[in-house]
Amino acid sequence: MEVSSDQMLQAVYQTLYMVGVSLIFATIIGLPLGILLVVTRKGHILENQAIFSVLNPIINVFRSVPFIILLVAIIPLTRLIVGTSIGTTAAIVPLVIYTGPYIARLVENSLLEVNAGIIEAAESMGATPVQIIFRFLIPETLGSLVLSITTATIGLIGATAMAGAVGGGGIGDLAITYGYQRFSTITIVATVIVLIVFVQGIQSLGNRLARKIRRK
């Protein structure tokens, strides 16, 4: 059985919806977590071993759980937040929880690239920790942060393929339901092409934006 163009369009919409909303909330969670991981570590501007020692293993724990297991394990939480554990919107909750810690690590890696001399210079000018974060750390690594978010977005697209386990739909679900389970080769080919276009488009956009920021 082949899929219709309406089914394909609906799957594209579901994938974009899941990726777009999940990315927004995951960034809202991951960005401050990543900053905290950097500034509270030993020797940094807001050194706090207690916060760092709590955050670091928590992020590691969430990053250790495969998405398909996380998807099932937090069903009660998903039901509590969105009122249901089935459907496209329900799939967004585990996607956010899966991607937030991932973004935090990417942000941490980007911020750690900042030369210590820049921070020392900012401190010598009397900058407060908040000013150092928003006027030195983030501007200095903005290009790298854009590439980190690009990487996270592509990872999200891959994770949405498993959203079918909770009736989330999307391109990946279409490939499994029609391409694999109903032996539709043309569906597999079509969905793979759509996913390649998505990934190439997002990566090109991220690269271009990061290059533009770094030239400024």
N, C-alpha and C positions, 0 to 999 in steps of 0.2 A: 504493500500500500504506500503510495506517495503522499507527501504533504502538499497542501494547497498553499498558494501565495498568502492567503489570509492567516493561515497557521504560522507560516514563517515570519510574517510581519508582527504577529502577536508575540512570538517567541523573541524576536529582536527587541520589541518594546519591553517585555518582561526583563530581559537581560540588562538593558540600559537602565531601567527603573531600579533594579536591585543594585547594580554597580554604582549608579549615581547617588542614591540615598545612603547606601552603606558607606561609600567613600566620604561623604560629608560628615556623618556621625563618627566614623572611625578616625578621621583627621582631627575632629574636635577632641576626641579622647587621646589619640596617640601623640599629637604635637606637644601638649603640656607634659605628658608623661615622659616623652623623650628629653624635653628640656630639664625636667626635674632629675632625670637619671644623670645628666651631665653636671648640673650646677651643685648637686648635693654630694657628688663623689669627693673622695679625699683630695684636699688641696685646691678645690675649686671655690668659686665665689660665695657659695652658700653651703659649704661643707656641712653635711648632716648625715652621719653614718647610720642613724636609726632609720631615717626615711629611705636612704639608698638600700639598706639591708632588707627592708620590707618590699620595696618596689621591684628590685632586681629579680628575686626568685619568683614573685607573682607573675611577672611578664614571661619569665622562662617557662613557668607551668602552663600558661595559656598557649604559648608557642609550641609546647611539646605535644599538645593534643591534636590529632588529625581532625580535619574539618568535619568529616562524616560522623565521627564519634561525638564531637562537640555539638553538632546539629541535633543529635538525639538526646544527649545528656542534659541540655538546658531547655528541653521542651516545657517543663513547668514555668521557667522564667519567661520564655517566649510567650506562653499563654497569659502570664501575669501582665506583661507589658502591652501586647497588642490584642489580647482577648481571644486569640486562636493560635494553634500550633501548625495550621495547614494553610498553604497559599503563598503567593509571592511576597506579600508584606511580612508574613511570619518568617520567611527565610532571611529577611534583612537583619533580624536580631542576632542570630548566630554569625552572620557575615560581619557585623560590626564588632562583635566580641572576638572573632577570629583575626580581623584585620587591624584593630586598634593597637594591640601589643606589637604587631609586626611593624606598623608605622612608627611606634615609639622607638624600636630598635634602629630603624633606618634614620630617624631624626637624630638619635644619639650618635650614630656613626658620622653623620654629616657635621654635627656641632663639634665633635672631637677633632675635626680637621683644622679647626681654627687655631692659628699660631698663638702660643701662650704669651708671646710678646705683645700681641694686640690687646689682650685682656689686662696685662700689666700696665700698658700705656693708658688704657681707659681708667684703671684704678688710680693711677698717678694723677690723672686729670680730675679726680674726685667724683667719677661717675658712680651712681648707686648700682646695686645688683640688677634692679629692674632696667635701668638705662643700659647697662652692659648687655643684657639679654636682647633688648629690642633695638638698640642702636648699633651694636657691634656684632654679637653672635649671629643673630638671624640674618641681617643684611649681608654679612660676610659669607654665609653659606646658602643664600637663597637659591642660587643655581643648582646646588647639590640637593637642596630640599625638593625642588621641582622634579628632579630626576628620581628622588626617593618616592614621591607621591605617584609618579608615572609607573614605577616598578610595582607599587602597591596596587594600583589600578589594574594592571595586567594580572597580578595574582588574584585579584577579586573576580575577574572574568573567569579564571580557571575554577575558582571555588563555586561560582554560580552553577557550574555544570552538575554539582551534586545537590542543588536545591530541589531537584525533582523528587528527592527522597521525602520531602514534606509538601509535595504538590506545588513547588515554587515555579515550575515551568522554566522558560528560557531556552536558549539555543542548545545548551548541553542536554537538557531533558528531552528536547525534540530528537536529538541525535540518538539518544539511548532508546527512547520509546519507539520511534519509527525506524531509525537506521539500524540499530542493533537487534531489538526484539522482533521487528517485523521484516528484517532482512532487506531494507531499502537502501541499496548502494547510493542511489542518487541523492537521498536525504543526507547520508553521511558526508558525501562530497560537498553538497551545498552548505551544510552547517560548518564544515571545516573551513570552507572559503570565507564564509561570513566572519568566523572567529579570527582568521588570519587578517582580514581587512580591519577588524576592530583593533587587534593588537598592533598592527603596523601603523595604523592611523594615530593611535594614542602614543606610541613610542616616538613617532616622527614629530608630533605636536610637542611632546615633552622635551625632546632634544632641541627643537627649534627655540622653544621658550627659554630653556636653560642657557642656550648659547647667547640669546639676546640679552639676558640678564647679566651674564658674565662679561659682555662687551662694554656694559655701562660703567 
